[in-house]
Amino acid sequence: MRRLRDRLVRLRRRVETAIAASFDDEQSPAQIAGSFAIGVFLTTLPTLGGNILVMVALATRVGWINPVALFSSGLVINPPVKWGLYAISVPIGVALLGPIDGGLSVERSLSGNRPLVVRLLAGSTVVAISATLLSYVLVRRMVIAYRRREIDVVEGLVDAVLVEGDIADTIDR
């Protein structure tokens, strides 16, 4: 147990250091917020995991991208949240494109459900653009406030990521 606890303490320190470095980095608040917003856009769309490949390519090839901010969007737009976004996206797509003629047909292929998929994509695009704009504004303000030391972001983020749930139970034992 002691070995596991030591590993978790080291992991916590590495995460704290990475988050702090990402906020204290020489990058501007706009670049950090832009990195997070791009990640939110990519993870909000129904890409069937393809967003990870795009994010890796962006992180390795675009110099101004902050990888911690880019990939941390996956903590916000996680699989349970994604299903909720899909549930919101379909009605938005129906509102934009109209109802599906003949109602929904449940088939095992994407081609058989094409009208539904088109509405999901249309609605997801609207949701992704809205979430991207909102996340950019919020993260930019958060980085500026952190740099002024008006908020204590690093410790809060690390606690939220590492100490909640099962890890907290493991550490307490």
Sequence and secondary structure as in RCSB ss.txt:
>XXXX:A:sequence
MRRLRDRLVRLRRRVETAIAASFDDEQSPAQIAGSFAIGVFLTTLPTLGGNILVMVALATRVGWINPVALFSSGL
VINPPVKWGLYAISVPIGVALLGPIDGGLSVERSLSGNRPLVVRLLAGSTVVAISATLLSYVLVRRMVIAYRRRE
IDVVEGLVDAVLVEGDIADTIDR
>XXXX:A:secstr
 HHHHHHHHHHHHHHHHHHHHHHHSSS HHHHHHHHHHHHHHHHS  TTHHHHHHHHHHHH TT  HHHHHHHHH
HS HHHHHHHHHHHHHHHHHHH   TT     SSTTTTHHHHHHHHHHHHHHHHHHHHHHHHHHHHHHHHHHTTS
S HHHHHHIIIIISTHHHHHHH 
